[in-house]
Amino acid sequence: MEFWVYFAAKPLFWLIVTLIVFMFASELNRRSGGTPLLHPVLISMAIIISFLLVTGTRYETYFEGAQFIHFLLGPATVALAVPLFDHFERIKKMWFVLLVACISGAVTAIVSVLLVGLAFDLPVEVLLSLAPKSVTSPIAIGIVEKIGGYPSLAAGLVLITGAMGCLLSPLVFKLLNVKDGAVKGFTLGLAAHGFGTAYAFETSALAGAFAGLAMGMTGLLTAFLLPVVISLMGFN
Amino acid sequence: MLNGFLVLLLCQLLGELVVLASGVPVPGPVFGMILLLLVLIAFKKTPKSVRLVSEGLLRHLAFLYVPAGVGLMVHLEMISHYWLAILVALLVSTFVTLVVTALVFRLLGRLNGPAKGEIGDSSEGVK
């Protein structure tokens, strides 16, 4: 038992647990045919949370190790500039279509989730944590830290949204008879960030490129739009 | 490889400084992203080391989400109160967002017809 206490307090231990669990979850996802229901991130979260609860470990203790992974989200956000730059020629040509589609989608995402949340009488902090749910996690966490929700709640909700977007998209594309890969990809990247982008790449490279673009644009625009929208809706 | 990582970290640092100095409610790394984009545009190409590190990070983007996602455990009690409302809100909003985005993009794309045809195949992607 002393042995356990010693290791459980070491940051290295939780770093290794996170890596191993994620590798296991990725393998599980691959063997189940890559369904968004069993997304490796969601499986990893479930396993690690259960493990921490069973062993009576506090999140703060876990995070002392996991923070080294978490830290990389910052440079990863900066790195989004690379795919954006790769598609810069196309963006320049289509900038108006992309901008209008992105603003409409991003504002719809924010306003619709807040309206449904308000209808259910959710507390303000929960609403603020829900607001950036379509934005890739590192940006969503940053936004929520700024506007005053729970960053860790927001991060989890973003991930659940990503899985939902992938699940719902085939239905939506069928309903609207969307066949164009560019439209599919852009829509997935906007509503379901990195999860949607990974999913779009499985359809076609064109869809994937537009999804990556939409993810970057939505993150950027939401960071600027969200504070304006919530003050217009009277949250602060 | 190390150069590339340094470039990303420097952009992030400058981004944080911009946020600190201006008080704009936008995350520092977002300004870092804009900054790097401007640098790449000025350079007219992505240096190999920057591409290497960036694509490495973005390929494993999903993994980087895990520590923050585990943070949901702090809110388990609150989630057990509101899980249905949260789930419905996310489902409805995600559905509406998909529909609106697809419709707007398709409508404008039609008005702007030729642009769509110019899009060729694409490069490797981000996960």
Boltz contact constraints between the chains, C-beta under 6 A:
constraints:
  - contact:
      token1: [A, 18]
      token2: [B, 66]
      max_distance: 6.0
  - contact:
      token1: [A, 22]
      token2: [B, 63]
      max_distance: 6.0
  - contact:
      token1: [A, 22]
      token2: [B, 66]
      max_distance: 6.0
  - contact:
      token1: [A, 41]
      token2: [B, 62]
      max_distance: 6.0
  - contact:
      token1: [A, 41]
      token2: [B, 65]
      max_distance: 6.0
  - contact:
      token1: [A, 41]
      token2: [B, 66]
      max_distance: 6.0
  - contact:
      token1: [A, 41]
      token2: [B, 69]
      max_distance: 6.0
  - contact:
      token1: [A, 44]
      token2: [B, 66]
      max_distance: 6.0
  - contact:
      token1: [A, 45]
      token2: [B, 69]
      max_distance: 6.0
  - contact:
      token1: [A, 45]
      token2: [B, 70]
      max_distance: 6.0
  - contact:
      token1: [A, 48]
      token2: [B, 70]
      max_distance: 6.0
  - contact:
      token1: [A, 49]
      token2: [B, 70]
      max_distance: 6.0
  - contact:
      token1: [A, 49]
      token2: [B, 73]
      max_distance: 6.0
  - contact:
      token1: [A, 59]
      token2: [B, 73]
      max_distance: 6.0
  - contact:
      token1: [A, 59]
      token2: [B, 74]
      max_distance: 6.0
  - contact:
      token1: [A, 66]
      token2: [B, 67]
      max_distance: 6.0
  - contact:
      token1: [A, 69]
      token2: [B, 64]
      max_distance: 6.0
  - contact:
      token1: [A, 69]
      token2: [B, 67]
      max_distance: 6.0
  - contact:
      token1: [A, 70]
      token2: [B, 67]
      max_distance: 6.0
  - contact:
      token1: [A, 70]
      token2: [B, 68]
      max_distance: 6.0
  - contact:
      token1: [A, 72]
      token2: [B, 64]
      max_distance: 6.0
  - contact:
      token1: [A, 73]
      token2: [B, 64]
      max_distance: 6.0
  - contact:
      token1: [A, 74]
      token2: [B, 12]
      max_distance: 6.0
  - contact:
      token1: [A, 74]
      token2: [B, 29]
      max_distance: 6.0
  - contact:
      token1: [A, 75]
      token2: [B, 8]
      max_distance: 6.0
  - contact:
      token1: [A, 75]
      token2: [B, 9]
      max_distance: 6.0
  - contact:
      token1: [A, 75]
      token2: [B, 12]
      max_distance: 6.0
  - contact:
      token1: [A, 76]
      token2: [B, 57]
      max_distance: 6.0
  - contact:
      token1: [A, 76]
      token2: [B, 61]
      max_distance: 6.0
  - contact:
      token1: [A, 76]
      token2: [B, 64]
      max_distance: 6.0
  - contact:
      token1: [A, 77]
      token2: [B, 29]
      max_distance: 6.0
  - contact:
      token1: [A, 77]
      token2: [B, 33]
      max_distance: 6.0
  - contact:
      token1: [A, 78]
      token2: [B, 8]
      max_distance: 6.0
  - contact:
      token1: [A, 78]
      token2: [B, 11]
      max_distance: 6.0
  - contact:
      token1: [A, 78]
      token2: [B, 12]
      max_distance: 6.0
  - contact:
      token1: [A, 78]
      token2: [B, 29]
      max_distance: 6.0
  - contact:
      token1: [A, 78]
      token2: [B, 32]
      max_distance: 6.0
  - contact:
      token1: [A, 78]
      token2: [B, 33]
      max_distance: 6.0
  - contact:
      token1: [A, 78]
      token2: [B, 36]
      max_distance: 6.0
  - contact:
      token1: [A, 79]
      token2: [B, 8]
      max_distance: 6.0
  - contact:
      token1: [A, 79]
      token2: [B, 54]
      max_distance: 6.0
  - contact:
      token1: [A, 79]
      token2: [B, 57]
      max_distance: 6.0
  - contact:
      token1: [A, 79]
      token2: [B, 58]
      max_distance: 6.0
  - contact:
      token1: [A, 80]
      token2: [B, 33]
      max_distance: 6.0
  - contact:
      token1: [A, 81]
      token2: [B, 33]
      max_distance: 6.0
  - contact:
      token1: [A, 81]
      token2: [B, 36]
      max_distance: 6.0
  - contact:
      token1: [A, 81]
      token2: [B, 37]
      max_distance: 6.0
  - contact:
      token1: [A, 82]
      token2: [B, 46]
      max_distance: 6.0
  - contact:
      token1: [A, 82]
      token2: [B, 54]
      max_distance: 6.0
  - contact:
      token1: [A, 83]
      token2: [B, 126]
      max_distance: 6.0
  - contact:
      token1: [A, 84]
      token2: [B, 37]
      max_distance: 6.0
  - contact:
      token1: [A, 85]
      token2: [B, 37]
      max_distance: 6.0
  - contact:
      token1: [A, 85]
      token2: [B, 40]
      max_distance: 6.0
  - contact:
      token1: [A, 86]
      token2: [B, 123]
      max_distance: 6.0
  - contact:
      token1: [A, 93]
      token2: [B, 115]
      max_distance: 6.0
  - contact:
      token1: [A, 94]
      token2: [B, 115]
      max_distance: 6.0
  - contact:
      token1: [A, 97]
      token2: [B, 108]
      max_distance: 6.0
  - contact:
      token1: [A, 97]
      token2: [B, 109]
      max_distance: 6.0
  - contact:
      token1: [A, 97]
      token2: [B, 112]
      max_distance: 6.0
  - contact:
      token1: [A, 100]
      token2: [B, 108]
      max_distance: 6.0
  - contact:
      token1: [A, 101]
      token2: [B, 101]
      max_distance: 6.0
  - contact:
      token1: [A, 101]
      token2: [B, 104]
      max_distance: 6.0
  - contact:
      token1: [A, 101]
      token2: [B, 105]
      max_distance: 6.0
  - contact:
      token1: [A, 104]
      token2: [B, 100]
      max_distance: 6.0
  - contact:
      token1: [A, 104]
      token2: [B, 104]
      max_distance: 6.0
  - contact:
      token1: [A, 105]
      token2: [B, 97]
      max_distance: 6.0
  - contact:
      token1: [A, 105]
      token2: [B, 100]
      max_distance: 6.0
  - contact:
      token1: [A, 105]
      token2: [B, 101]
      max_distance: 6.0
  - contact:
      token1: [A, 108]
      token2: [B, 96]
      max_distance: 6.0
  - contact:
      token1: [A, 108]
      token2: [B, 97]
      max_distance: 6.0
  - contact:
      token1: [A, 108]
      token2: [B, 100]
      max_distance: 6.0
  - contact:
      token1: [A, 109]
      token2: [B, 97]
      max_distance: 6.0
  - contact:
      token1: [A, 112]
      token2: [B, 93]
      max_distance: 6.0
  - contact:
      token1: [A, 112]
      token2: [B, 96]
      max_distance: 6.0
  - contact:
      token1: [A, 113]
      token2: [B, 89]
      max_distance: 6.0
  - contact:
      token1: [A, 113]
      token2: [B, 93]
      max_distance: 6.0
  - contact:
      token1: [A, 116]
      token2: [B, 89]
      max_distance: 6.0
  - contact:
      token1: [A, 116]
      token2: [B, 92]
      max_distance: 6.0
  - contact:
      token1: [A, 117]
      token2: [B, 89]
      max_distance: 6.0
  - contact:
      token1: [A, 120]
      token2: [B, 85]
      max_distance: 6.0
  - contact:
      token1: [A, 122]
      token2: [B, 82]
      max_distance: 6.0
  - contact:
      token1: [A, 122]
      token2: [B, 85]
      max_distance: 6.0
  - contact:
      token1: [A, 137]
      token2: [B, 65]
      max_distance: 6.0
  - contact:
      token1: [A, 139]
      token2: [B, 27]
      max_distance: 6.0
  - contact:
      token1: [A, 139]
      token2: [B, 30]
      max_distance: 6.0
  - contact:
      token1: [A, 142]
      token2: [B, 27]
      max_distance: 6.0
  - contact:
      token1: [A, 146]
      token2: [B, 25]
      max_distance: 6.0
  - contact:
      token1: [A, 152]
      token2: [B, 68]
      max_distance: 6.0
  - contact:
      token1: [A, 152]
      token2: [B, 71]
      max_distance: 6.0
  - contact:
      token1: [A, 152]
      token2: [B, 74]
      max_distance: 6.0
  - contact:
      token1: [A, 153]
      token2: [B, 75]
      max_distance: 6.0
  - contact:
      token1: [A, 155]
      token2: [B, 68]
      max_distance: 6.0
  - contact:
      token1: [A, 155]
      token2: [B, 69]
      max_distance: 6.0
  - contact:
      token1: [A, 156]
      token2: [B, 69]
      max_distance: 6.0
  - contact:
      token1: [A, 156]
      token2: [B, 72]
      max_distance: 6.0
  - contact:
      token1: [A, 159]
      token2: [B, 65]
      max_distance: 6.0
  - contact:
      token1: [A, 159]
      token2: [B, 69]
      max_distance: 6.0
  - contact:
      token1: [A, 161]
      token2: [B, 90]
      max_distance: 6.0
  - contact:
      token1: [A, 161]
      token2: [B, 94]
      max_distance: 6.0
  - contact:
      token1: [A, 164]
      token2: [B, 90]
      max_distance: 6.0
  - contact:
      token1: [A, 164]
      token2: [B, 94]
      max_distance: 6.0
  - contact:
      token1: [A, 165]
      token2: [B, 94]
      max_distance: 6.0
  - contact:
      token1: [A, 168]
      token2: [B, 94]
      max_distance: 6.0
  - contact:
      token1: [A, 168]
      token2: [B, 95]
      max_distance: 6.0
  - contact:
      token1: [A, 169]
      token2: [B, 98]
      max_distance: 6.0
  - contact:
      token1: [A, 172]
      token2: [B, 98]
      max_distance: 6.0
  - contact:
      token1: [A, 172]
      token2: [B, 99]
      max_distance: 6.0
  - contact:
      token1: [A, 176]
      token2: [B, 102]
      max_distance: 6.0
  - contact:
      token1: [A, 178]
      token2: [B, 102]
      max_distance: 6.0
  - contact:
      token1: [A, 182]
      token2: [B, 119]
      max_distance: 6.0
  - contact:
      token1: [A, 183]
      token2: [B, 102]
      max_distance: 6.0
  - contact:
      token1: [A, 183]
      token2: [B, 105]
      max_distance: 6.0
  - contact:
      token1: [A, 183]
      token2: [B, 106]
      max_distance: 6.0
  - contact:
      token1: [A, 186]
      token2: [B, 105]
      max_distance: 6.0
  - contact:
      token1: [A, 187]
      token2: [B, 98]
      max_distance: 6.0
  - contact:
      token1: [A, 187]
      token2: [B, 101]
      max_distance: 6.0
  - contact:
      token1: [A, 187]
      token2: [B, 102]
      max_distance: 6.0
  - contact:
      token1: [A, 190]
      token2: [B, 101]
      max_distance: 6.0
  - contact:
      token1: [A, 191]
      token2: [B, 94]
      max_distance: 6.0
  - contact:
      token1: [A, 191]
      token2: [B, 97]
      max_distance: 6.0
  - contact:
      token1: [A, 191]
      token2: [B, 98]
      max_distance: 6.0
  - contact:
      token1: [A, 194]
      token2: [B, 61]
      max_distance: 6.0
  - contact:
      token1: [A, 197]
      token2: [B, 126]
      max_distance: 6.0
  - contact:
      token1: [A, 198]
      token2: [B, 127]
      max_distance: 6.0
  - contact:
      token1: [A, 201]
      token2: [B, 125]
      max_distance: 6.0
  - contact:
      token1: [A, 205]
      token2: [B, 121]
      max_distance: 6.0
  - contact:
      token1: [A, 205]
      token2: [B, 122]
      max_distance: 6.0
  - contact:
      token1: [A, 206]
      token2: [B, 122]
      max_distance: 6.0
  - contact:
      token1: [A, 208]
      token2: [B, 125]
      max_distance: 6.0
  - contact:
      token1: [A, 209]
      token2: [B, 122]
      max_distance: 6.0
  - contact:
      token1: [A, 212]
      token2: [B, 125]
      max_distance: 6.0
  - contact:
      token1: [A, 212]
      token2: [B, 126]
      max_distance: 6.0
  - contact:
      token1: [A, 223]
      token2: [B, 26]
      max_distance: 6.0
  - contact:
      token1: [A, 223]
      token2: [B, 30]
      max_distance: 6.0
  - contact:
      token1: [A, 227]
      token2: [B, 25]
      max_distance: 6.0
